[in-house]
Amino acid sequence: MRQRKRRDFMSEEFGLKLAFVDLLPMLFFLGSMIVLVTIFPSTLFVIGTTCNLIAGFSKVLWKFLLALKRGDVKFISDLFVPFQCIGFVLMITSFIVDRRMIQLDGMWIAITSVPSIFFFIIGIIGLITMIIMSIHFDQSLKAHWKAQWVNTVAQGCFFVGLLLG
């Protein structure tokens, strides 16, 4: 596996604009998870969702601290990967363990209905783009901006798709 070089960030690089843009996909994700938890009240899913929210908001907090010139608090940034991994594993596991709670017919109709399906397709394309970008991520300010806009569009589309579904 390729080692990523850890880069020391200058607080001037991460302004408040980037920190606020980083907050948008987290708010969309939070909204999506609230909708999903109401229709899939699995305890494992809720714990996984909470881990993912901790991961995302830790990264947002890190960028706000950089922007406010409070320093590069590495332990906050370092929470992202382990909490995100644990969160997604628990969420996926919940679909297996608590599959009886899922109403597949209703979910399939909601996902494939027009216009929801278009939002879900754009969201999936966004997630695939994020995966590709993460493989080649160079930790530059430009890369962070691109990633945040792609993530914002993807998470926003999932949220709108869920609301319309």
GIMO-V622866 format. One record per residue. RES is the residue in one letter. PSI is psi as a letter, one per 20 degrees, with the letter a starting at -180 (999 if undefined). Layout:
RES_PSI ; RES_PSI
//
This chain:
M_p ; R_p ; Q_p ; R_p ; K_p ; R_p ; R_p ; D_p ; F_q ; M_p ; S_h ; E_h ; E_h ; F_n ; G_r ; L_h ; K_g ; L_h ; A_g ; F_h ; V_h ; D_h ; L_h ; L_g ; P_h ; M_h ; L_h ; F_g ; F_g ; L_g ; G_g ; S_g ; M_h ; I_g ; V_g ; L_h ; V_h ; T_h ; I_i ; F_m ; P_l ; S_p ; T_g ; L_g ; F_g ; V_g ; I_g ; G_g ; T_g ; T_g ; C_g ; N_h ; L_h ; I_g ; A_g ; G_g ; F_h ; S_g ; K_h ; V_g ; L_g ; W_g ; K_h ; F_g ; L_g ; L_g ; A_h ; L_j ; K_k ; R_j ; G_r ; D_n ; V_n ; K_h ; F_h ; I_g ; S_h ; D_i ; L_h ; F_g ; V_g ; P_g ; F_h ; Q_g ; C_g ; I_g ; G_g ; F_h ; V_g ; L_h ; M_g ; I_g ; T_h ; S_h ; F_h ; I_g ; V_g ; D_k ; R_h ; R_h ; M_i ; I_p ; Q_n ; L_g ; D_g ; G_h ; M_g ; W_g ; I_g ; A_g ; I_h ; T_j ; S_q ; V_p ; P_j ; S_g ; I_h ; F_h ; F_h ; F_h ; I_g ; I_g ; G_g ; I_g ; I_g ; G_g ; L_g ; I_g ; T_g ; M_h ; I_g ; I_g ; M_h ; S_h ; I_h ; H_j ; F_p ; D_j ; Q_j ; S_r ; L_g ; K_g ; A_h ; H_g ; W_g ; K_g ; A_g ; Q_h ; W_g ; V_g ; N_h ; T_g ; V_g ; A_g ; Q_h ; G_g ; C_g ; F_g ; F_g ; V_g ; G_g ; L_h ; L_h ; L_h ; G_999
//
